[in-house]
Amino acid sequence: MDTYYASMEKRRINALRDFDILDTTPEQPYDDIVFLASQICQTPIALITLVDEDRQWFKAKVGLDIHETPRNQAFCAHAIQQPTKMFEVEDATKDPRFIDNPLVTGAPGIRFYAGVPLIAATGEALGTVCVIDREPRTLTMAQATSLSALGRLVMSMLEMRRELHKDKAN
């Protein structure tokens, strides 16, 4: 890992930790957002993910029973590398980055992925709001725009949560 990337990754991890959200209990507003993402994008799986050094952890989820996956298997780890745009994989079985991924070759059988990065006010990508399907596909423009709006909403909620916790600590 080059020095610049290591420095940026350290800054990103510090920003994520500053939100004090990892490993918290489920919260209805976040659950509602993944429900809406799943409905709007017509996918069986929707997640709010946060990517730390070793894993992607799910703050909210629809369609999966697990709470996290290793970072080296995470589609979201790729999405946060391009924080200014939605990351979309139409068919993971035809994408060399994911063709051998255990989440593609085994359960849950990911074929389609779309994720919008959750960008902190300081510019770091913390994770994503993403939707997943077991069939290849593409989001419509309306679905992509709606997913982006949901991502901004999640980030606003995270920022408000952080400020509330800071105020209580003082």
Buried (B, 14 or more C-beta within 10 A) or exposed (E): EEEEEEEEBEEBBEBBEBBBBBEEEEEEEBBEBBBBBBEBBEBBBBBBBBBBEEBBBBBBBBBBEEEBBEBEBBBBBBBBEEBEEBBBBBBBBEBEEBEEBEBBEEEBBBBBBBBBBBBBEEEBBBBBBBBBBBEEBEBEEEBBEBBBBBBEBBBEBBEEBBEEEEEEEE
